[in-house]
């Protein structure tokens, strides 16, 4: 096992990337975690030879593209790139988010996670035959991955065994959830849906938390808690994302200049609008428009 640099607080690290020795982890090749507080440049085209990549989004939003099909991830979602599939973020930035990814060698001659041969083959076949590559799972699927990262860094006598157990738990959870998952739709409670509808109708205005809480018929504190629990991000950030989404549409489909768009969407200045836009897209509004032409 390669020993990574020690870090006292895992959750404040911007990016973690661990390479495993597949001989000791049973074909587990890589485990990563990013915690971005702003958008980064898009993920380019790549593939994993004879290996499967599984991504879990704990917070924020992410986009992936495979075979020309776009998948928008929400908090609690899984995305799978099957062996040798070319995939990317399709030109979309890696967004402000917390995202985990793991890569496993799917060679049938190797014993997955050093499980008993029959169990390893059963798990491998279940992963390769997942009914869909993108589905919702609920919350906290990342907990065994956090534990695996911690064990990797401890590099203790039993760390390899514990890492394999953590990864097995993660994979088995995915297989079980995928078998039960319904169509991947986002269903919000009525209070949150009411607040989202109110935001959408008022993209060109300033919207305050007490007004949103009133639209949801909740106290401010309860509204903030419930909104973040269901949507994965605070209401203020969600509202900014919707504004930026509307700005992207106007930059793509109209000839309005940046100043016009910024005031149409209620920003106090074009400079502030450009700052917020770059935070979520890793490029300025003009660079975005140029990339769409």
The 8 nearest C-alpha neighbors of each residue, nearest first, counted from 0:
[[1, 20, 19, 2, 154, 151, 23, 159],
 [0, 2, 3, 19, 18, 20, 151, 17],
 [1, 3, 152, 0, 154, 4, 151, 153],
 [4, 2, 152, 5, 1, 17, 151, 6],
 [3, 5, 6, 2, 152, 1, 7, 15],
 [4, 6, 3, 152, 7, 153, 2, 8],
 [7, 5, 8, 9, 4, 12, 152, 3],
 [6, 8, 9, 5, 11, 10, 12, 4],
 [9, 7, 10, 6, 11, 12, 5, 149],
 [10, 8, 11, 12, 6, 7, 149, 145],
 [9, 11, 8, 12, 34, 13, 7, 145],
 [10, 12, 9, 8, 13, 34, 14, 7],
 [13, 11, 10, 14, 9, 34, 15, 8],
 [12, 14, 34, 33, 35, 11, 15, 10],
 [13, 15, 33, 12, 32, 34, 16, 31],
 [14, 16, 32, 31, 33, 17, 12, 13],
 [15, 17, 31, 30, 32, 14, 18, 29],
 [18, 16, 30, 29, 31, 19, 15, 3],
 [17, 19, 29, 28, 30, 16, 20, 1],
 [20, 18, 28, 29, 21, 0, 17, 27],
 [19, 21, 22, 23, 0, 24, 28, 18],
 [22, 20, 26, 24, 25, 23, 27, 28],
 [21, 23, 20, 25, 24, 26, 19, 27],
 [22, 24, 21, 20, 25, 159, 0, 19],
 [25, 23, 21, 27, 112, 22, 26, 163],
 [112, 24, 26, 113, 111, 21, 22, 27],
 [25, 27, 21, 104, 103, 111, 24, 28],
 [26, 28, 103, 21, 24, 25, 29, 102],
 [29, 27, 19, 102, 103, 21, 26, 18],
 [28, 30, 18, 102, 101, 17, 19, 27],
 [31, 29, 101, 17, 100, 16, 102, 18],
 [32, 30, 16, 100, 15, 99, 17, 101],
 [31, 33, 99, 15, 98, 14, 100, 16],
 [34, 32, 14, 98, 97, 13, 35, 15],
 [33, 35, 97, 13, 96, 14, 36, 12],
 [34, 36, 95, 96, 37, 13, 33, 97],
 [35, 37, 95, 34, 96, 38, 13, 94],
 [38, 36, 95, 278, 35, 279, 94, 39],
 [37, 39, 94, 279, 95, 281, 278, 280],
 [40, 38, 93, 281, 92, 94, 41, 37],
 [39, 41, 92, 281, 93, 42, 38, 280],
 [42, 40, 92, 91, 90, 93, 88, 43],
 [41, 43, 88, 87, 93, 40, 44, 92],
 [44, 42, 87, 41, 45, 88, 90, 89],
 [43, 45, 87, 86, 85, 42, 46, 88],
 [44, 46, 85, 86, 43, 87, 47, 84],
 [47, 45, 85, 83, 84, 48, 86, 44],
 [48, 46, 50, 83, 82, 49, 51, 45],
 [47, 49, 83, 50, 82, 46, 104, 51],
 [48, 50, 82, 83, 105, 104, 47, 106],
 [51, 49, 104, 82, 47, 105, 48, 103],
 [50, 52, 82, 81, 103, 102, 80, 53],
 [53, 51, 102, 80, 101, 79, 54, 81],
 [52, 54, 79, 101, 100, 78, 102, 80],
 [55, 53, 100, 78, 99, 77, 79, 101],
 [54, 56, 77, 99, 98, 76, 100, 57],
 [57, 55, 98, 74, 75, 76, 58, 97],
 [56, 58, 74, 97, 75, 98, 55, 59],
 [59, 57, 74, 97, 96, 231, 56, 60],
 [58, 60, 96, 95, 231, 74, 232, 97],
 [61, 59, 73, 72, 94, 96, 58, 74],
 [62, 60, 72, 94, 71, 93, 63, 59],
 [61, 63, 71, 88, 70, 72, 91, 64],
 [64, 62, 88, 70, 87, 69, 89, 71],
 [63, 65, 69, 89, 68, 87, 88, 86],
 [66, 64, 86, 68, 67, 85, 69, 63],
 [67, 65, 68, 64, 86, 85, 84, 69],
 [66, 68, 65, 64, 69, 89, 86, 63],
 [69, 67, 65, 64, 66, 70, 63, 89],
 [70, 68, 64, 63, 67, 71, 65, 62],
 [69, 71, 63, 62, 64, 72, 68, 133],
 [72, 70, 62, 61, 69, 63, 73, 60],
 [73, 71, 61, 60, 76, 62, 70, 74],
 [72, 74, 60, 76, 75, 59, 71, 56],
 [75, 73, 58, 57, 56, 231, 76, 59],
 [74, 76, 137, 138, 136, 57, 56, 135],
 [77, 75, 135, 56, 74, 73, 134, 136],
 [76, 78, 55, 133, 134, 54, 135, 79],
 [77, 79, 133, 54, 132, 53, 55, 76],
 [78, 80, 53, 132, 52, 81, 54, 133],
 [81, 79, 52, 51, 84, 53, 82, 78],
 [80, 82, 51, 84, 79, 83, 52, 50],
 [83, 81, 50, 51, 49, 84, 47, 48],
 [82, 84, 48, 47, 46, 49, 85, 81],
 [85, 83, 46, 82, 81, 80, 86, 47],
 [86, 84, 46, 45, 44, 83, 65, 87],
 [85, 87, 65, 44, 64, 45, 84, 46],
 [88, 86, 44, 43, 89, 42, 64, 63],
 [87, 89, 63, 42, 62, 91, 90, 64],
 [90, 88, 64, 87, 91, 63, 62, 41],
 [89, 91, 41, 88, 92, 42, 43, 87],
 [92, 90, 88, 41, 89, 62, 93, 280],
 [93, 91, 41, 40, 94, 280, 39, 38],
 [94, 92, 39, 41, 38, 40, 61, 42],
 [95, 93, 38, 92, 96, 61, 60, 279],
 [94, 96, 37, 35, 38, 36, 59, 279],
 [97, 95, 59, 58, 35, 94, 34, 98],
 [96, 98, 34, 58, 57, 33, 56, 35],
 [97, 99, 56, 33, 32, 57, 55, 96],
 [100, 98, 32, 55, 54, 31, 56, 33],
 [99, 101, 54, 31, 53, 30, 55, 32],
 [102, 100, 30, 53, 29, 52, 31, 54],
 [101, 103, 52, 29, 28, 51, 27, 50],
 [104, 102, 27, 50, 51, 28, 26, 105],
 [103, 105, 50, 26, 106, 49, 27, 51],
 [106, 104, 50, 49, 107, 103, 51, 123],
 [105, 107, 108, 109, 104, 49, 50, 26],
 [108, 106, 109, 105, 120, 110, 123, 111],
 [109, 107, 106, 110, 105, 111, 120, 116],
 [110, 108, 107, 106, 111, 26, 25, 105],
 [109, 111, 113, 119, 25, 116, 112, 114],
 [112, 110, 25, 119, 113, 26, 109, 114],
 [25, 113, 111, 114, 24, 163, 26, 110],
 [114, 112, 25, 110, 111, 115, 24, 119],
 [113, 115, 119, 112, 116, 118, 111, 110],
 [114, 116, 118, 117, 119, 113, 110, 120],
 [117, 115, 119, 118, 114, 120, 110, 113],
 [116, 118, 120, 119, 115, 121, 114, 122],
 [119, 117, 121, 115, 120, 116, 114, 122],
 [120, 118, 111, 116, 114, 122, 121, 117],
 [119, 121, 123, 117, 118, 122, 124, 116],
 [122, 120, 118, 124, 119, 123, 117, 125],
 [121, 123, 125, 119, 124, 120, 118, 126],
 [124, 122, 120, 126, 125, 121, 119, 127],
 [123, 125, 127, 121, 126, 122, 120, 128],
 [124, 126, 122, 128, 123, 127, 121, 129],
 [127, 125, 123, 129, 128, 124, 122, 174],
 [126, 128, 124, 125, 129, 123, 81, 51],
 [129, 127, 125, 126, 124, 130, 131, 123],
 [128, 130, 126, 131, 127, 125, 177, 132],
 [131, 129, 128, 177, 132, 178, 127, 126],
 [132, 130, 129, 133, 134, 177, 79, 128],
 [131, 133, 79, 78, 134, 129, 80, 130],
 [134, 132, 78, 77, 131, 79, 76, 135],
 [135, 133, 183, 77, 76, 136, 132, 180],
 [134, 136, 76, 75, 183, 137, 77, 180],
 [137, 135, 75, 76, 176, 134, 138, 77],
 [138, 136, 75, 135, 139, 76, 140, 74],
 [137, 139, 75, 140, 136, 57, 74, 141],
 [140, 138, 141, 142, 137, 57, 75, 143],
 [139, 141, 142, 138, 169, 143, 137, 75],
 [142, 140, 139, 144, 143, 145, 57, 55],
 [141, 143, 145, 144, 140, 139, 146, 169],
 [144, 142, 165, 146, 145, 141, 147, 169],
 [145, 143, 147, 141, 146, 142, 148, 165],
 [146, 144, 148, 142, 147, 143, 149, 141],
 [145, 147, 143, 149, 144, 148, 150, 142],
 [146, 148, 162, 144, 150, 149, 145, 165],
 [149, 147, 151, 145, 146, 150, 144, 152],
 [148, 150, 146, 152, 147, 151, 153, 145],
 [151, 149, 153, 147, 158, 152, 148, 146],
 [152, 150, 148, 154, 149, 153, 147, 158],
 [151, 153, 149, 154, 150, 3, 2, 148],
 [152, 154, 150, 155, 151, 149, 158, 2],
 [155, 153, 152, 151, 158, 150, 2, 156],
 [156, 154, 158, 153, 157, 150, 159, 151],
 [155, 157, 158, 154, 159, 160, 153, 161],
 [158, 156, 160, 155, 159, 161, 154, 150],
 [157, 159, 155, 161, 150, 160, 154, 156],
 [160, 158, 162, 161, 157, 163, 24, 23],
 [161, 159, 163, 158, 157, 162, 164, 24],
 [160, 162, 164, 158, 163, 159, 165, 157],
 [163, 161, 147, 165, 159, 164, 160, 158],
 [162, 164, 166, 160, 161, 165, 112, 24],
 [165, 163, 161, 167, 162, 166, 168, 160],
 [166, 164, 143, 162, 168, 163, 167, 147],
 [165, 167, 169, 163, 168, 164, 162, 170],
 [168, 166, 164, 170, 169, 165, 163, 171],
 [167, 169, 165, 171, 166, 170, 172, 164],
 [168, 170, 166, 172, 167, 171, 143, 165],
 [171, 169, 173, 167, 172, 168, 166, 174],
 [170, 172, 174, 168, 173, 169, 167, 175],
 [173, 171, 175, 169, 170, 174, 176, 168],
 [172, 174, 170, 176, 171, 175, 177, 169],
 [175, 173, 171, 177, 172, 176, 170, 178],
 [174, 176, 172, 178, 173, 177, 171, 179],
 [175, 177, 179, 173, 178, 174, 180, 172],
 [178, 176, 180, 174, 179, 175, 173, 129],
 [177, 179, 175, 176, 180, 174, 130, 129],
 [180, 178, 176, 177, 181, 175, 174, 136],
 [181, 179, 177, 176, 178, 182, 134, 135],
 [180, 182, 183, 179, 134, 184, 177, 135],
 [181, 183, 184, 180, 134, 135, 185, 133],
 [184, 182, 134, 135, 181, 185, 133, 180],
 [183, 185, 182, 186, 135, 181, 134, 187],
 [184, 186, 187, 183, 73, 135, 230, 229],
 [185, 187, 184, 188, 192, 229, 189, 183],
 [188, 186, 192, 191, 185, 189, 229, 230],
 [187, 189, 191, 190, 192, 186, 229, 193],
 [188, 190, 192, 191, 193, 187, 215, 194],
 [191, 189, 215, 193, 192, 188, 194, 216],
 [190, 192, 194, 193, 188, 189, 226, 187],
 [191, 193, 189, 195, 194, 190, 187, 188],
 [194, 192, 196, 190, 191, 195, 215, 189],
 [193, 195, 197, 191, 196, 192, 215, 211],
 [196, 194, 198, 192, 197, 193, 191, 199],
 [195, 197, 199, 193, 194, 198, 192, 200],
 [198, 196, 194, 200, 195, 199, 193, 201],
 [199, 197, 195, 201, 200, 196, 202, 194],
 [198, 200, 196, 201, 197, 202, 195, 241],
 [201, 199, 197, 198, 202, 196, 203, 195],
 [202, 200, 198, 203, 204, 199, 197, 206],
 [201, 203, 204, 199, 264, 242, 200, 198],
 [202, 204, 264, 265, 201, 263, 205, 262],
 [205, 203, 265, 201, 202, 206, 264, 266],
 [204, 206, 265, 207, 203, 201, 202, 266],
 [207, 205, 204, 208, 210, 211, 198, 201],
 [206, 208, 210, 209, 211, 205, 235, 212],
 [207, 209, 211, 210, 212, 219, 206, 235],
 [210, 208, 212, 211, 207, 219, 213, 218],
 [211, 209, 213, 208, 212, 207, 214, 206],
 [212, 210, 214, 208, 213, 194, 209, 215],
 [211, 213, 215, 209, 217, 219, 214, 210],
 [212, 214, 216, 210, 215, 211, 209, 217],
 [213, 215, 211, 212, 216, 194, 210, 193],
 [214, 216, 190, 212, 213, 217, 194, 193],
 [217, 215, 213, 214, 212, 190, 218, 222],
 [218, 216, 212, 215, 222, 213, 221, 219],
 [217, 219, 221, 220, 222, 212, 216, 213],
 [218, 220, 222, 212, 221, 209, 223, 217],
 [221, 219, 223, 222, 218, 224, 217, 212],
 [220, 222, 224, 218, 223, 219, 225, 217],
 [221, 223, 219, 225, 224, 220, 217, 212],
 [224, 222, 226, 220, 221, 225, 219, 227],
 [223, 225, 221, 222, 227, 226, 228, 220],
 [226, 224, 228, 222, 227, 223, 221, 229],
 [227, 225, 223, 229, 228, 224, 230, 222],
 [226, 228, 231, 232, 233, 230, 229, 224],
 [227, 229, 225, 226, 231, 230, 224, 232],
 [230, 228, 226, 227, 231, 225, 187, 191],
 [231, 229, 227, 232, 226, 228, 74, 233],
 [230, 232, 227, 58, 74, 228, 229, 59],
 [231, 233, 227, 230, 59, 237, 236, 234],
 [234, 232, 227, 236, 235, 237, 226, 223],
 [235, 233, 237, 236, 238, 226, 232, 223],
 [236, 234, 238, 237, 233, 239, 208, 232],
 [235, 237, 239, 238, 233, 234, 240, 232],
 [236, 238, 234, 240, 235, 239, 233, 241],
 [239, 237, 241, 235, 240, 236, 234, 242],
 [240, 238, 242, 236, 241, 237, 243, 235],
 [239, 241, 237, 243, 238, 242, 244, 236],
 [242, 240, 244, 238, 239, 243, 245, 237],
 [243, 241, 239, 245, 244, 240, 202, 246],
 [242, 244, 246, 240, 245, 241, 247, 239],
 [245, 243, 241, 247, 246, 242, 240, 248],
 [244, 246, 242, 248, 243, 247, 241, 249],
 [247, 245, 243, 249, 244, 248, 250, 242],
 [246, 248, 250, 244, 245, 249, 251, 243],
 [249, 247, 251, 245, 246, 250, 252, 244],
 [250, 248, 246, 253, 252, 251, 247, 245],
 [251, 249, 247, 248, 288, 252, 253, 246],
 [252, 250, 248, 249, 288, 247, 253, 291],
 [251, 253, 249, 250, 248, 254, 247, 255],
 [254, 252, 249, 255, 250, 251, 248, 256],
 [253, 255, 256, 250, 252, 249, 251, 257],
 [256, 254, 253, 259, 260, 257, 249, 250],
 [255, 257, 259, 258, 254, 260, 250, 253],
 [258, 256, 260, 259, 261, 269, 255, 284],
 [257, 259, 269, 261, 260, 256, 262, 268],
 [260, 258, 256, 262, 257, 261, 263, 255],
 [259, 261, 263, 257, 258, 262, 264, 256],
 [260, 262, 258, 266, 264, 269, 259, 263],
 [263, 261, 265, 264, 259, 266, 260, 258],
 [262, 264, 260, 203, 261, 265, 259, 266],
 [265, 263, 203, 262, 261, 202, 266, 260],
 [264, 266, 203, 204, 262, 263, 205, 267],
 [267, 265, 261, 262, 268, 264, 272, 271],
 [266, 268, 265, 271, 262, 269, 272, 261],
 [269, 267, 270, 271, 266, 272, 261, 262],
 [268, 270, 272, 258, 261, 271, 273, 257],
 [271, 269, 273, 268, 272, 274, 267, 258],
 [272, 270, 274, 268, 273, 269, 275, 267],
 [271, 273, 269, 275, 270, 274, 261, 266],
 [274, 272, 276, 270, 271, 275, 283, 269],
 [275, 273, 271, 277, 272, 276, 270, 278],
 [276, 274, 278, 272, 277, 273, 271, 279],
 [275, 277, 273, 278, 279, 274, 272, 280],
 [278, 276, 281, 282, 280, 283, 274, 279],
 [277, 279, 275, 37, 276, 38, 280, 281],
 [278, 280, 38, 277, 276, 281, 37, 94],
 [281, 279, 277, 282, 92, 38, 278, 276],
 [280, 282, 277, 38, 39, 40, 278, 279],
 [283, 281, 277, 280, 286, 287, 284, 276],
 [282, 284, 277, 286, 285, 273, 287, 276],
 [285, 283, 287, 286, 288, 273, 276, 282],
 [286, 284, 288, 287, 283, 289, 257, 282],
 [287, 285, 289, 283, 284, 288, 282, 290],
 [286, 288, 284, 290, 285, 289, 283, 282],
 [289, 287, 285, 291, 290, 286, 250, 251],
 [288, 290, 286, 292, 291, 287, 285, 284],
 [289, 291, 287, 288, 292, 286, 285, 90],
 [292, 290, 288, 289, 251, 287, 250, 286],
 [291, 289, 290, 288, 251, 287, 250, 252]]
